[in-house]
Amino acid sequence: MSDLDDPVVRSTAVSPASIESGAVISFSADFLVATGDGVVAAIESRLSGPSASICDGDRWLTDAVPVLCRGSAWIVPLAWIPDHPDHDARVLRGRVNELWSAVRAACEYRHGAQIGIDLDESDAPETPYAAELVRTGARRADWWEADDSAIVLVVYGDPIPAPIRRMAVHVVPIGWVSSRRPTAAKKMPTLDLAWSWTDVVAFAQTDVADAADSLAGQDKSQK
């Protein structure tokens, strides 16, 4: 039985091998398992729920897309391209570009034009959130207002023309990015928004182990 046939394996994009090979969350092997519009729709569905402001542990946004919790922020990891990916780098980069465009288009359709966050390292960051983006290696970030939250599309890597290294969507309180509705300085938490694809895989493997234990328990109960 292959990984794709195993009911407790969600996607090759979050398998241990993806740490070395690179991954784009929208593909499991060469099968499309998520779309940019689907990711944005799932985010908005969760934001409309009763616990929208609560991020109390890593979990799945959709069947194939995880969410990493970092305090009041959600990080939806979208892509990871190592220095020397095992997979064809051109294929990975093409998929990253397609997913970036799709997420941006979905956000623009729902919320209008994006607002860029200034990440110029030669200037002092305008907000603690911008400073944290710079610290964690972001080179571009665009955001859209979604009621009391902001959906932020973040690209990581050295300045252009260097290739993209990572990509994610952040969902953060609107006051972290909005000059019209800023979070008061005394209410601004200390931020640590660092993440890696190893974090993604570790969460997925824990979920796999839990699912396997559950299946094993069901098998025993049926005997």
C-alpha positions as CSV (number, residue, x, y, z in Angstrom):
1,M,0.0,0.0,0.0
2,S,1.4,3.4,-0.9
3,D,1.3,6.5,1.3
4,L,-1.6,7.9,-0.8
5,D,-3.6,4.8,0.0
6,D,-3.0,4.9,3.7
7,P,-6.0,6.5,5.5
8,V,-3.8,8.1,8.1
9,V,-1.5,9.9,5.6
10,R,-3.0,13.2,4.5
11,S,-0.5,14.4,1.9
12,T,3.1,13.8,0.8
13,A,3.6,17.6,1.2
14,V,3.7,17.1,4.9
15,S,5.6,13.7,4.9
16,P,9.1,13.5,6.4
17,A,10.6,13.3,2.9
18,S,9.3,16.8,2.2
19,I,11.9,18.4,4.5
20,E,14.6,17.4,2.0
21,S,12.6,17.5,-1.2
22,G,10.6,20.7,-0.7
23,A,6.8,20.9,-0.9
24,V,3.8,23.0,-2.0
25,I,0.8,22.4,0.1
26,S,-1.6,22.3,-2.8
27,F,0.0,19.1,-4.2
28,S,0.4,15.6,-2.8
29,A,2.8,14.0,-5.2
30,D,1.4,15.2,-8.5
31,F,-2.2,15.3,-7.3
32,L,-3.9,18.6,-6.7
33,V,-5.3,18.5,-3.1
34,A,-5.9,22.1,-2.3
35,T,-6.4,25.4,-4.1
36,G,-5.7,29.0,-3.3
37,D,-9.4,29.8,-3.3
38,G,-10.0,26.8,-1.1
39,V,-7.4,27.9,1.4
40,V,-8.9,31.4,1.7
41,A,-12.5,30.1,1.9
42,A,-11.4,27.7,4.7
43,I,-9.8,30.6,6.6
44,E,-12.9,32.8,6.2
45,S,-15.1,29.9,7.3
46,R,-13.1,29.5,10.5
47,L,-13.0,33.3,11.1
48,S,-16.8,33.3,11.0
49,G,-17.0,30.6,13.8
50,P,-17.6,31.2,17.5
51,S,-13.9,30.6,18.4
52,A,-12.4,32.7,15.5
53,S,-10.0,34.6,17.8
54,I,-8.7,31.4,19.5
55,C,-5.7,29.6,18.3
56,D,-5.0,27.0,21.0
57,G,-3.0,24.4,19.2
58,D,-1.8,23.3,15.8
59,R,-4.6,21.7,13.7
60,W,-5.9,21.1,10.2
61,L,-7.5,23.9,8.3
62,T,-8.6,21.5,5.6
63,D,-7.9,17.8,5.0
64,A,-4.5,18.6,3.5
65,V,-3.6,22.1,4.9
66,P,-2.4,22.6,8.5
67,V,-2.4,25.6,10.7
68,L,0.4,26.4,13.1
69,C,-0.5,28.5,16.2
70,R,1.7,31.2,17.4
71,G,-0.1,33.1,20.1
72,S,-2.8,35.2,18.6
73,A,-1.6,34.4,15.1
74,W,-2.3,31.5,12.8
75,I,0.3,30.5,10.3
76,V,-0.9,28.5,7.3
77,P,2.2,27.1,5.7
78,L,2.0,27.0,1.9
79,A,5.4,26.1,0.5
80,W,9.0,25.3,1.2
81,I,11.8,25.1,-1.3
82,P,15.2,24.0,0.1
83,D,18.5,25.0,-1.5
84,H,18.8,21.8,-3.5
85,P,15.4,20.2,-3.6
86,D,15.2,16.6,-4.7
87,H,12.2,17.4,-6.9
88,D,12.6,19.4,-10.1
89,A,13.1,23.0,-8.7
90,R,11.3,24.5,-11.7
91,V,8.2,22.4,-11.0
92,L,8.2,23.5,-7.4
93,R,8.7,27.2,-8.2
94,G,6.0,27.0,-10.8
95,R,3.6,25.6,-8.3
96,V,4.6,28.2,-5.7
97,N,4.0,31.0,-8.1
98,E,0.6,29.5,-9.1
99,L,-0.5,29.2,-5.5
100,W,0.7,32.7,-4.6
101,S,-1.3,34.1,-7.5
102,A,-4.4,32.0,-6.6
103,V,-4.4,33.1,-2.9
104,R,-3.9,36.7,-3.9
105,A,-6.7,36.6,-6.5
106,A,-9.0,35.0,-4.0
107,C,-8.3,37.7,-1.4
108,E,-8.7,40.5,-3.9
109,Y,-12.0,39.1,-5.1
110,R,-13.3,39.0,-1.6
111,H,-11.6,42.0,0.0
112,G,-10.3,44.3,-2.7
113,A,-6.8,45.4,-3.4
114,Q,-4.0,44.3,-1.2
115,I,-2.1,46.6,1.2
116,G,1.7,46.1,1.3
117,I,3.7,46.0,4.5
118,D,7.0,47.8,4.3
119,L,9.8,45.3,4.9
120,D,12.7,47.5,3.8
121,E,15.5,46.6,6.3
122,S,17.2,50.0,5.8
123,D,14.2,51.6,7.6
124,A,12.9,51.0,11.1
125,P,9.9,48.7,10.9
126,E,6.6,50.6,11.4
127,T,5.0,48.0,13.7
128,P,6.1,45.2,15.9
129,Y,4.5,42.8,13.4
130,A,6.5,44.2,10.5
131,A,9.7,43.9,12.7
132,E,8.9,40.2,13.3
133,L,8.4,39.6,9.6
134,V,11.8,41.0,8.9
135,R,13.4,39.0,11.7
136,T,11.9,35.8,10.4
137,G,13.1,36.3,6.9
138,A,10.1,37.7,5.1
139,R,10.7,39.7,1.9
140,R,7.2,40.5,0.9
141,A,3.9,40.7,2.8
142,D,0.5,41.9,1.5
143,W,-2.7,42.0,3.6
144,W,-6.4,42.2,3.4
145,E,-8.9,43.2,6.1
146,A,-11.4,40.5,7.1
147,D,-13.5,42.1,9.9
148,D,-11.4,42.0,13.0
149,S,-8.6,40.1,11.4
150,A,-6.0,40.5,8.6
151,I,-5.2,37.9,6.1
152,V,-1.5,38.3,5.2
153,L,0.2,36.6,2.3
154,V,3.9,36.3,3.2
155,V,6.9,35.4,1.0
156,Y,10.2,34.5,2.6
157,G,13.7,34.5,1.1
158,D,16.5,36.8,0.2
159,P,15.7,39.9,-1.9
160,I,14.7,39.4,-5.6
161,P,16.1,38.0,-7.8
162,A,16.8,35.2,-5.3
163,P,14.2,32.5,-5.3
164,I,11.4,32.1,-2.8
165,R,12.3,29.9,0.1
166,R,9.0,29.7,2.0
167,M,5.5,31.0,1.7
168,A,2.6,31.2,4.2
169,V,-0.6,32.9,5.0
170,H,-0.8,34.6,8.4
171,V,-4.1,35.4,10.1
172,V,-3.5,38.1,12.7
173,P,-5.5,40.7,14.7
174,I,-6.3,43.6,12.4
175,G,-4.6,46.0,14.9
176,W,-1.2,44.5,14.1
177,V,-1.3,45.9,10.5
178,S,-3.9,48.7,10.3
179,S,-3.0,52.3,11.0
180,R,-6.7,53.1,11.4
181,R,-7.3,50.4,14.0
182,P,-3.9,49.9,15.7
183,T,-3.4,47.7,18.7
184,A,-2.4,49.8,21.6
185,A,1.3,49.4,22.5
186,K,0.6,48.1,26.0
187,K,-1.7,45.4,24.6
188,M,0.7,44.2,21.9
189,P,2.1,40.8,22.8
190,T,5.7,39.8,22.4
191,L,5.8,38.1,19.0
192,D,7.5,34.9,17.9
193,L,6.3,33.9,14.4
194,A,9.2,31.7,13.5
195,W,8.3,28.5,11.8
196,S,9.9,25.9,9.5
197,W,8.7,23.0,7.4
198,T,10.1,20.7,10.1
199,D,7.3,22.1,12.4
200,V,4.8,21.3,9.7
201,V,6.0,17.7,9.4
202,A,6.2,17.2,13.2
203,F,2.6,18.2,13.6
204,A,1.5,16.0,10.7
205,Q,3.4,13.0,12.1
206,T,1.8,13.5,15.5
207,D,-1.6,13.5,13.8
208,V,-0.6,10.3,11.9
209,A,0.4,8.6,15.1
210,D,-2.8,9.6,16.8
211,A,-4.9,8.4,13.8
212,A,-3.0,5.1,13.7
213,D,-3.6,4.5,17.4
214,S,-7.3,5.2,16.9
215,L,-7.5,2.8,14.0
216,A,-5.7,0.1,16.0
217,G,-8.1,0.6,18.9
218,Q,-11.1,0.2,16.5
219,D,-9.6,-3.0,15.1
220,K,-9.2,-4.4,18.6
221,S,-12.8,-3.5,19.6
222,Q,-14.1,-5.3,16.5
223,K,-12.3,-8.6,17.3
